[in-house]
Amino acid sequence: MTKIELTPEQASIVSAARGPVRICLPDGSIVGWLKCDITPAEPIFTPEEIAEAERRLDAAGPWFTTEEVLESLREPRA
C-alpha cells in the first residue's frame, strides 16, 4: 500500500474538515476524495425532506434508465 505523509499544514486542514476533502494535484485536477469520519451536529435531511423523497420514490413515474438519460443528453439541441 502506498503511503503519503501529510505536512503539518495539510494535517491541520484534514483534521478541521467537516466533510469530504478533495485531493488535487498541483495543477488543480482532482485525483480523489478523502472521507473524514465525522458525525454531523445536525441531521443532513429533515424528516419532511425524507418523507418527500420516499413519496417521490413511490410515484408512478415516468422513470428512465441511465442509458436513456445519457442518450437524451447526447442529442443535439434545437
N, C-alpha and C positions, 0 to 999 in steps of 0.2 A: 504494500500500500504506500502511495506517495504521501509525504508529509510536507506541509507548508507551515512554517512558523511565522506567526504574525508579529509585526513590530509592536512596541508598546502603544503607539497611537492607534493602530488598527485594532488591537485587542480592546482598547477603550471604547472604540466605536461599536464593535460587535457586542461588547458587554452591555452597552447602553441601549441596544436595539430593542424596539418594541414589536418587531415583526420580522419578516424575511429580510435578509441582507443580500443585495445584488452584488455579485462578484464580477468585476470588469478588468479587462486588460488595459494597459496604459493608453491604448488608442480609443478606449471607451466602449469597445464591443463587450457584450455580456457573455461570460463563459459559464455562469451558473448562479445558483442561489444558495444561500446558507440559511437553513431553517433554525431559528433560535427558539428553543423551547421556553415559551412564556405562557403565562396564564393571564388572559386579558382581565383588566379590572372590571369591565362590564361585558355582558354578552354581546357578541358581534351582531346578532339579529334579535329584534324584539319578538315576543310571542305573536304579535299581529303579522309581522313580516313572514314568520314561519308558517302561520295559518294560510296566508295568501299564497305562498309558494306551493303548499300542499294542495290548495284549491285548484291552482293552475295545472298541477300535475294530473289531477283527476278530470280536467276539462276534456271535451271531445276532440279537440284539435282545431285546425289541421296540424298534423305532425309531418316533419320532413326528416329524411335520413341525412347524415353528414354529407354524403356524396351529392345529394340533391341540393343542399345548401351551397356546397363548393361549386357545383356546376352553375348555379344561378349567379354566383359571384364572378365566374369566368365569362358570362355572356356579355357582349358589348352593350353599352347603354345608348339609348337613342338621344 
